[in-house]
Amino acid sequence: METGEKGKKLALNVVSNKEHKGFGAGALDLSNLSSIIIDGEDAYIDLGAIHAKSKVERGIKFSMNKDDTPNGRKCWIVWVYVGRSEEGPFYAGVTACEMLVDTEARRGWKILADHVNKMDYALKQRIILDGLSDGEKAALKRVLAEHNAEWWERSGEALKQGLA
């Protein structure tokens, strides 16, 4: 299990009984949605991505123009939705969103609309892994399987084939 900045264990946010009662309550249930960052061939759970505050995003000024980040490294936010079947929880929706990050220049590129749409697709239990390299797929598969082997086993063939 990965640990966060202050030694806290990080987990996929899937066992929450909390109900959001603020503005827009009931519009979107994010309690079973989590995020994984893929940075090179390293992958880790980072729930900060749900609010654009993941470790790789903090302190970065993002642009929609890719030319603004000529030295950016490719990173991915992967939205993971955990569904439930009669057998138990499983990885139901998994979608990957590309971004470029130049930590030194504090610049980045991402298309916010794509990130929002892919989050929505994960909530709708779709599998979209387009663009991930073999190494990135292996890193994502490792995080999902190590986090909960039973959830991985119960997951659909589309996800397993997509990460094969």
MARTITI-566514 format. One line per field, with one value per residue: residue number from 1; x, y, z of N, C-alpha, C, CB in turn. Coordinates in Angstrom, 2 decimals, m for minus. Glycine has a CB too. Layout:
BEGIN
num: [NUM ...]
n.xx: [X ...]
n.yy: [Y ...]
n.zz: [Z ...]
ca.xx: [X ...]
ca.yy: [Y ...]
ca.zz: [Z ...]
c.xx: [X ...]
c.yy: [Y ...]
c.zz: [Z ...]
cb.xx: [X ...]
cb.yy: [Y ...]
cb.zz: [Z ...]
This chain:
BEGIN
num: [1 2 3 4 5 6 7 8 9 10 11 12 13 14 15 16 17 18 19 20 21 22 23 24 25 26 27 28 29 30 31 32 33 34 35 36 37 38 39 40 41 42 43 44 45 46 47 48 49 50 51 52 53 54 55 56 57 58 59 60 61 62 63 64 65 66 67 68 69 70 71 72 73 74 75 76 77 78 79 80 81 82 83 84 85 86 87 88 89 90 91 92 93 94 95 96 97 98 99 100 101 102 103 104 105 106 107 108 109 110 111 112 113 114 115 116 117 118 119 120 121 122 123 124 125 126 127 128 129 130 131 132 133 134 135 136 137 138 139 140 141 142 143 144 145 146 147 148 149 150 151 152 153 154 155 156 157 158 159 160 161 162 163 164]
n.xx: [0.85 0.57 2.01 1.09 1.97 2.13 2.62 0.26 m1.77 m2.68 m5.65 m7.94 m10.84 m13.43 m15.17 m16.86 m19.32 m20.24 m22.34 m22.56 m23.65 m23.71 m23.72 m25.19 m25.74 m26.37 m26.20 m23.92 m22.28 m19.39 m18.27 m17.35 m15.31 m11.96 m8.51 m5.62 m2.25 m0.08 3.21 5.68 6.88 5.93 3.31 0.68 m1.73 m3.54 m5.61 m5.95 m6.12 m8.77 m9.61 m7.91 m5.46 m3.32 m0.15 1.62 0.37 0.25 1.25 1.68 1.14 m1.35 m1.95 m3.96 m2.63 m0.39 2.14 3.08 4.36 7.01 9.02 7.78 6.98 5.27 2.40 m0.24 m3.63 m5.62 m8.87 m10.75 m13.45 m15.24 m17.35 m20.20 m21.05 m22.99 m21.08 m19.28 m17.22 m15.64 m13.34 m14.89 m15.09 m12.57 m10.57 m8.21 m6.38 m4.38 m1.62 0.85 3.73 5.97 7.95 10.11 9.90 7.43 5.12 2.40 0.40 m2.91 m6.16 m8.89 m11.62 m11.49 m10.51 m12.65 m14.71 m13.67 m13.64 m16.37 m17.00 m15.72 m17.30 m19.56 m18.91 m17.08 m14.29 m11.40 m8.42 m6.74 m3.71 m1.94 1.28 2.96 4.50 3.29 0.73 1.33 2.21 m0.14 m1.84 m0.45 m0.78 m3.58 m4.06 m2.41 m3.52 m6.09 m6.53 m8.75 m10.77 m9.59 m9.65 m12.42 m13.02 m13.98 m13.45 m12.79 m11.24 m9.09 m8.07 m7.42 m5.27 m3.46]
n.yy: [m1.18 2.18 5.10 8.34 11.88 12.59 10.24 8.85 6.09 5.41 4.80 3.32 5.13 3.79 2.78 4.49 5.89 8.36 11.07 13.55 16.75 19.29 22.07 21.11 18.56 15.13 15.25 14.06 11.20 10.71 8.94 6.36 6.70 6.94 7.99 7.34 8.04 7.94 8.17 8.21 5.01 4.53 4.08 5.23 5.62 8.58 10.59 13.29 14.15 14.24 16.75 18.23 18.44 16.72 15.18 15.56 17.64 19.87 23.22 23.67 25.47 25.13 24.82 24.86 24.66 22.70 23.41 25.16 23.69 22.49 20.81 18.95 16.05 13.00 12.28 10.52 10.68 8.37 7.46 5.63 3.66 1.93 m0.69 m2.72 m6.13 m9.16 m10.86 m9.17 m6.13 m4.62 m3.52 m1.38 0.81 2.29 4.80 6.62 9.68 11.89 14.05 16.66 17.47 19.83 20.01 21.54 23.99 24.62 24.34 23.07 20.87 20.11 18.96 20.08 19.53 16.99 15.51 15.74 14.54 11.93 11.18 11.09 9.00 6.87 6.71 5.81 3.26 2.55 1.38 2.88 3.06 4.13 5.09 4.53 3.26 0.04 m0.30 1.57 0.50 m1.91 m0.92 0.26 m1.98 m3.43 m1.75 m1.82 m4.60 m5.16 m3.47 m4.56 m7.75 m9.41 m7.71 m7.15 m9.71 m10.09 m8.22 m7.12 m8.68 m6.82 m4.85 m6.43 m7.46 m5.04 m4.24 m6.20]
n.zz: [0.00 m0.85 0.66 1.77 1.84 4.59 5.87 5.87 4.99 1.68 m0.09 m2.40 m2.84 m1.80 0.12 1.33 3.37 3.50 2.69 0.28 0.98 0.02 m2.34 m5.36 m4.56 m4.95 m7.66 m8.74 m7.82 m6.26 m4.53 m5.03 m6.76 m7.76 m8.18 m10.09 m10.59 m13.32 m13.86 m15.94 m15.74 m13.29 m11.04 m8.94 m6.31 m6.04 m4.66 m4.80 m7.41 m8.16 m7.56 m9.09 m7.78 m7.53 m6.72 m8.93 m10.25 m8.57 m8.15 m10.81 m13.76 m15.98 m19.48 m22.46 m24.75 m26.31 m27.16 m25.27 m23.40 m24.04 m23.03 m21.51 m19.54 m20.17 m18.37 m16.73 m15.70 m14.23 m14.05 m11.78 m11.26 m8.87 m8.95 m7.92 m7.73 m7.45 m6.50 m5.30 m4.83 m7.74 m10.32 m12.24 m14.04 m15.93 m16.97 m18.93 m18.91 m20.66 m19.88 m19.98 m18.13 m16.94 m14.51 m13.61 m15.05 m14.19 m15.73 m17.68 m19.73 m20.45 m21.32 m19.98 m20.41 m21.58 m19.43 m17.62 m19.13 m19.37 m16.70 m16.25 m18.04 m16.75 m14.45 m15.70 m16.17 m18.22 m20.18 m21.05 m22.41 m24.24 m25.77 m23.69 m22.95 m23.18 m20.85 m19.14 m18.99 m17.69 m15.22 m14.25 m14.11 m12.16 m9.87 m9.55 m9.17 m6.95 m5.06 m4.54 m4.94 m5.19 m6.20 m8.63 m9.82 m10.09 m11.99 m15.29 m18.56 m20.52 m19.26 m18.31 m20.72 m21.93 m20.41 m20.80]
ca.xx: [0.00 1.33 1.77 1.06 2.97 2.26 2.65 m1.06 m1.95 m3.62 m6.48 m8.99 m11.94 m14.55 m15.99 m17.35 m20.76 m20.52 m23.14 m22.27 m24.89 m23.51 m24.24 m25.17 m25.87 m27.17 m25.94 m22.85 m21.76 m17.98 m17.77 m16.69 m14.35 m10.60 m7.60 m4.26 m1.33 1.01 4.29 6.67 6.39 5.56 1.89 0.31 m3.02 m3.46 m6.98 m5.94 m6.43 m10.20 m9.76 m6.75 m4.42 m2.44 1.26 2.24 m0.33 0.42 2.24 1.84 0.18 m1.72 m2.41 m4.55 m1.73 0.71 3.40 3.51 5.08 7.85 9.87 6.95 6.97 3.91 1.81 m1.64 m4.57 m6.52 m10.05 m11.13 m14.75 m15.44 m18.75 m20.52 m21.86 m23.39 m19.85 m18.58 m16.68 m14.72 m12.98 m15.95 m14.79 m11.18 m10.28 m6.91 m6.29 m2.99 m1.20 2.29 4.13 7.36 8.03 11.11 9.35 6.11 4.15 1.82 m0.65 m4.00 m7.45 m9.78 m12.86 m11.20 m10.41 m14.01 m15.44 m13.15 m14.14 m17.77 m17.01 m15.38 m18.51 m20.51 m18.33 m16.41 m12.85 m10.74 m6.99 m6.04 m2.50 m1.01 2.33 2.98 5.03 2.27 m0.34 1.83 2.23 m1.54 m2.31 0.19 m1.42 m4.93 m4.00 m1.83 m4.44 m7.06 m6.49 m10.11 m11.44 m8.99 m10.15 m13.83 m13.15 m14.36 m12.42 m12.36 m10.13 m7.96 m7.48 m6.85 m4.01 m2.65]
ca.yy: [0.00 3.41 6.04 9.73 12.82 12.64 8.87 8.25 5.08 5.82 3.70 3.71 5.71 2.98 2.26 5.68 5.99 9.79 11.63 14.95 17.48 20.67 22.51 20.06 17.24 14.18 15.38 13.16 10.50 10.41 8.16 5.15 7.11 7.20 8.35 6.80 8.79 7.20 9.11 7.29 3.66 4.50 4.37 5.29 6.21 9.97 11.08 14.73 14.41 14.50 18.21 18.78 18.74 15.56 15.53 16.08 18.84 21.00 24.22 23.70 26.29 24.35 25.48 23.95 24.67 21.76 24.09 25.87 22.74 21.72 19.84 18.22 14.58 12.49 11.70 10.16 10.50 7.26 7.46 4.26 3.55 0.60 m1.09 m3.89 m7.19 m10.10 m11.46 m8.15 m5.00 m4.87 m2.33 m1.33 1.82 2.73 5.66 7.31 11.02 12.32 15.43 16.89 18.25 20.25 20.41 22.59 25.25 24.78 24.47 21.81 20.83 19.14 19.43 19.86 18.90 15.57 14.91 15.67 13.52 10.59 10.90 10.70 7.67 5.89 6.56 5.05 1.93 2.30 1.12 3.65 3.04 4.55 5.89 4.03 2.36 m1.26 m0.09 2.28 m0.48 m2.85 m0.20 0.41 m3.32 m3.76 m1.00 m2.34 m5.97 m5.13 m2.80 m5.54 m8.86 m9.93 m6.79 m7.36 m10.99 m9.93 m7.22 m7.64 m9.04 m5.63 m4.25 m7.36 m7.48 m3.72 m4.11 m7.41]
ca.zz: [0.00 m0.93 1.75 1.32 2.32 6.04 6.37 5.84 3.95 0.65 m0.54 m3.32 m2.08 m2.22 1.20 2.00 3.62 3.59 1.61 0.04 1.15 m0.39 m3.63 m6.37 m3.92 m5.71 m9.08 m9.12 m6.65 m6.48 m3.41 m5.51 m7.78 m7.28 m9.26 m10.08 m11.43 m13.95 m14.16 m16.49 m15.51 m11.89 m10.87 m7.54 m6.00 m5.61 m4.70 m5.06 m8.81 m8.31 m7.48 m9.82 m6.80 m7.33 m6.50 m10.15 m10.72 m7.66 m8.52 m12.26 m14.51 m17.15 m20.70 m23.43 m25.90 m26.07 m27.45 m24.07 m22.54 m24.97 m22.33 m20.56 m19.55 m20.23 m17.17 m16.93 m14.60 m14.55 m13.19 m11.47 m10.59 m8.30 m8.95 m7.08 m8.30 m6.39 m5.96 m4.52 m5.58 m8.84 m11.08 m13.25 m15.05 m15.85 m18.13 m18.81 m19.48 m20.82 m19.63 m19.99 m16.95 m16.84 m13.11 m13.46 m15.57 m13.57 m16.81 m18.07 m20.74 m20.36 m21.81 m18.85 m20.87 m21.76 m18.10 m17.07 m19.89 m19.03 m15.35 m16.45 m18.67 m15.71 m13.63 m16.52 m16.25 m19.50 m20.13 m22.11 m22.08 m25.45 m25.63 m22.67 m23.44 m22.50 m19.50 m18.36 m18.73 m16.68 m13.94 m13.82 m13.73 m10.89 m8.78 m9.34 m8.63 m5.60 m4.13 m4.13 m5.90 m5.41 m7.11 m9.95 m10.35 m10.44 m13.05 m16.60 m19.53 m21.27 m18.51 m18.29 m22.07 m22.18 m19.67 m21.04]
c.xx: [0.89 1.04 1.87 2.12 3.18 2.19 1.30 m1.11 m2.98 m4.40 m7.44 m10.21 m13.23 m15.48 m16.59 m18.86 m21.19 m21.39 m22.81 m23.58 m24.77 m24.17 m24.13 m25.33 m26.78 m26.90 m24.91 m22.29 m20.33 m17.41 m17.07 m15.70 m13.01 m9.74 m6.23 m3.44 m0.31 2.02 5.48 6.12 6.08 4.08 1.56 m1.05 m2.79 m4.85 m7.07 m6.30 m7.90 m10.47 m8.58 m5.63 m3.57 m1.02 1.89 1.60 m0.08 1.53 2.46 0.75 m0.11 m2.26 m3.08 m3.70 m0.51 2.07 3.94 4.32 6.00 8.71 9.09 7.10 5.52 3.53 0.35 m2.39 m5.49 m7.66 m10.50 m12.45 m14.93 m16.94 m18.95 m21.37 m22.28 m22.17 m19.06 m18.03 m15.72 m14.42 m13.90 m15.66 m13.37 m10.88 m9.00 m6.92 m4.83 m2.81 0.32 2.62 5.62 7.52 8.98 10.58 7.98 5.01 3.60 0.77 m1.65 m5.25 m8.48 m11.06 m12.66 m11.14 m11.79 m14.82 m14.98 m13.56 m15.57 m17.86 m16.65 m16.60 m19.58 m19.97 m17.77 m14.93 m12.24 m9.28 m6.14 m4.82 m1.52 0.01 2.23 3.46 4.02 1.11 0.09 1.83 0.81 m2.09 m1.74 m0.50 m2.81 m4.91 m3.44 m2.76 m5.49 m7.17 m7.88 m10.89 m10.92 m9.56 m11.60 m14.05 m13.40 m13.18 m11.94 m11.18 m8.91 m7.28 m6.81 m5.52 m3.10 m1.35]
c.yy: [1.23 4.27 7.45 10.57 12.78 11.25 8.18 7.21 5.60 4.60 4.22 4.07 4.96 2.51 3.41 5.59 7.45 10.22 13.11 15.72 18.95 20.99 21.36 18.67 16.35 14.23 14.35 12.52 10.07 9.49 6.87 5.44 7.41 7.56 7.75 7.66 7.81 8.25 8.26 5.88 3.43 4.85 4.32 5.96 7.64 10.58 12.58 15.07 14.73 16.00 18.92 19.19 17.52 16.06 16.13 17.37 20.08 21.93 24.36 24.59 25.57 25.23 24.42 23.87 23.81 22.42 24.87 24.99 21.87 20.65 19.01 16.72 14.13 11.86 11.40 10.22 9.38 7.29 6.02 4.29 2.11 0.33 m2.29 m4.86 m8.09 m10.72 m10.47 m7.05 m5.44 m3.55 m2.26 m0.34 2.31 3.52 6.46 8.63 11.46 13.77 15.49 17.78 18.54 20.85 21.58 23.96 25.57 25.03 23.09 21.97 19.76 19.80 19.08 19.16 17.39 14.86 14.74 14.59 12.12 10.21 10.40 9.30 6.59 5.64 5.75 3.67 1.59 2.07 1.85 3.80 3.46 5.40 5.40 3.09 1.03 m1.12 0.60 1.34 m1.45 m2.20 m0.06 m0.94 m3.72 m3.04 m1.56 m3.72 m5.98 m4.46 m3.78 m6.63 m9.41 m9.02 m6.99 m8.64 m10.88 m8.95 m7.88 m7.90 m7.82 m4.96 m5.15 m7.43 m6.14 m3.52 m5.31 m7.07]
c.zz: [0.00 0.29 1.20 2.00 3.82 6.65 6.38 4.74 2.96 0.19 m1.59 m2.49 m2.41 m1.11 1.99 2.18 3.70 2.41 1.51 0.11 0.74 m1.71 m4.63 m5.81 m4.77 m7.20 m9.55 m7.87 m6.93 m5.40 m3.84 m6.62 m7.14 m8.48 m9.01 m11.02 m12.02 m14.39 m14.63 m16.36 m14.03 m11.79 m9.38 m7.39 m5.50 m5.75 m4.93 m6.50 m9.03 m8.26 m8.14 m8.87 m6.50 m7.16 m7.76 m10.65 m9.85 m8.12 m10.01 m12.86 m15.81 m18.26 m21.57 m24.69 m25.60 m26.28 m26.25 m23.13 m23.40 m24.30 m21.32 m20.68 m19.52 m18.89 m17.50 m15.61 m15.05 m13.53 m13.02 m10.70 m10.13 m8.22 m8.04 m7.89 m7.15 m5.73 m5.09 m5.41 m6.68 m9.53 m12.30 m14.37 m14.86 m17.13 m17.88 m19.55 m19.51 m20.38 m19.75 m18.80 m17.05 m15.44 m12.92 m13.91 m14.96 m14.59 m17.15 m19.14 m20.38 m20.90 m20.73 m19.27 m21.07 m20.41 m17.47 m17.79 m19.52 m17.60 m15.44 m17.06 m17.66 m14.82 m14.36 m16.86 m17.64 m19.26 m21.33 m21.72 m23.26 m25.11 m24.60 m23.32 m22.71 m21.06 m18.59 m18.02 m17.63 m15.30 m13.39 m13.35 m12.37 m9.71 m8.49 m8.68 m7.21 m4.59 m3.62 m5.19 m6.19 m6.36 m8.52 m10.58 m10.80 m11.59 m14.40 m17.52 m20.31 m20.57 m18.55 m19.65 m22.38 m21.51 m19.87 m21.75]
cb.xx: [m0.97 1.00 2.77 m0.30 2.59 1.18 3.21 m2.17 m2.39 m2.89 m7.25 m9.31 m12.08 m14.06 m15.17 m16.97 m21.13 m19.21 m24.66 m21.57 m25.32 m22.04 m23.47 m23.91 m26.44 m28.60 m25.45 m21.73 m22.64 m17.18 m18.90 m17.73 m14.87 m10.02 m7.50 m4.23 m0.62 0.51 4.67 8.05 7.40 6.45 1.01 1.38 m3.80 m2.40 m7.68 m4.60 m6.03 m11.00 m9.88 m7.18 m5.05 m2.54 2.05 2.18 m1.80 0.72 3.53 1.78 0.73 m2.75 m1.23 m5.97 m1.31 0.57 3.22 2.30 4.08 8.75 11.01 5.50 7.79 3.77 1.94 m1.76 m5.36 m5.77 m11.20 m10.02 m15.92 m14.77 m19.22 m21.26 m21.09 m24.31 m18.97 m17.45 m15.97 m15.32 m11.46 m17.25 m15.79 m10.19 m11.47 m5.78 m7.15 m2.54 m1.68 2.77 3.80 7.76 8.48 12.36 9.23 6.14 4.80 1.23 m0.05 m4.21 m7.82 m10.11 m13.34 m9.87 m9.52 m14.72 m15.26 m11.61 m14.04 m18.49 m16.03 m14.17 m19.07 m20.83 m19.37 m16.63 m12.52 m11.43 m6.58 m6.98 m2.88 m1.78 3.74 3.87 6.31 1.75 m0.69 3.26 2.88 m2.41 m1.91 1.68 m1.52 m5.68 m3.14 m0.50 m5.12 m8.44 m5.59 m10.86 m11.25 m7.43 m10.02 m14.62 m11.90 m15.29 m12.95 m13.53 m10.55 m8.43 m8.56 m7.80 m4.29 m3.44]
cb.yy: [0.01 4.18 5.83 10.32 14.20 13.53 8.86 9.31 3.71 6.48 3.05 2.57 7.22 1.83 1.34 6.94 5.25 10.60 11.41 15.16 17.40 20.98 23.75 20.14 17.37 14.42 16.79 13.90 9.27 11.70 7.82 4.15 8.35 5.97 9.87 5.28 9.93 6.31 10.02 7.43 2.62 5.47 3.36 6.04 5.36 10.79 10.73 15.29 13.23 13.77 18.66 19.99 19.27 14.55 14.29 15.04 18.57 20.51 23.89 22.27 27.76 23.30 26.18 24.40 26.12 20.55 25.04 26.41 21.84 22.66 20.56 18.59 13.99 11.47 12.67 8.75 11.84 5.87 8.35 3.52 3.99 0.48 m1.42 m3.45 m7.99 m11.20 m11.95 m8.79 m4.04 m5.90 m2.34 m0.98 3.00 1.51 6.61 6.42 12.04 12.16 15.94 17.54 17.49 21.30 19.24 22.24 25.18 25.91 25.13 21.12 20.58 18.65 18.78 21.18 19.55 15.38 15.78 17.04 13.75 10.56 12.17 11.72 7.63 6.39 7.94 5.80 0.91 3.48 m0.43 5.05 1.65 5.34 7.26 3.29 3.00 m2.25 0.72 3.52 m1.25 m3.32 1.19 0.97 m4.36 m3.39 0.51 m2.42 m6.86 m4.40 m1.59 m4.88 m9.99 m10.05 m5.32 m7.45 m12.08 m9.46 m6.33 m6.69 m10.09 m4.63 m3.99 m8.76 m7.80 m2.66 m3.91 m8.44]
cb.zz: [1.23 m2.23 2.91 1.57 1.91 6.64 7.73 5.65 4.56 m0.54 0.63 m4.35 m2.37 m2.93 2.11 1.21 4.92 3.64 1.86 m1.34 2.58 m0.48 m4.14 m7.14 m2.48 m5.47 m9.41 m9.91 m6.29 m6.52 m2.47 m6.00 m8.56 m6.52 m9.41 m10.49 m10.62 m15.18 m12.90 m15.78 m16.01 m11.03 m11.68 m6.72 m4.93 m6.44 m3.42 m4.74 m9.66 m7.20 m6.02 m10.68 m5.51 m8.53 m6.06 m11.25 m10.77 m6.24 m7.87 m12.87 m14.77 m16.78 m21.45 m23.78 m26.26 m27.00 m28.63 m23.34 m21.72 m25.72 m21.63 m20.75 m18.34 m21.38 m15.92 m17.55 m14.23 m14.53 m13.79 m10.65 m11.54 m6.89 m10.37 m5.76 m9.42 m6.97 m7.10 m3.74 m4.63 m9.85 m11.51 m12.59 m14.97 m15.68 m18.42 m19.34 m18.67 m22.27 m18.22 m21.33 m15.63 m17.98 m12.25 m14.26 m17.10 m12.56 m18.08 m16.88 m22.15 m18.88 m23.21 m18.17 m22.19 m22.53 m17.19 m17.19 m21.39 m19.18 m14.44 m17.34 m19.86 m14.86 m13.25 m17.80 m15.87 m20.48 m20.16 m22.33 m21.60 m26.36 m25.30 m21.53 m23.26 m23.27 m19.55 m19.13 m20.03 m17.03 m14.10 m14.97 m14.81 m10.93 m9.13 m10.68 m9.53 m5.62 m4.81 m3.87 m5.37 m4.07 m6.66 m9.84 m9.29 m9.23 m13.12 m17.26 m20.49 m21.42 m17.04 m17.87 m23.13 m21.72 m18.20 m21.87]
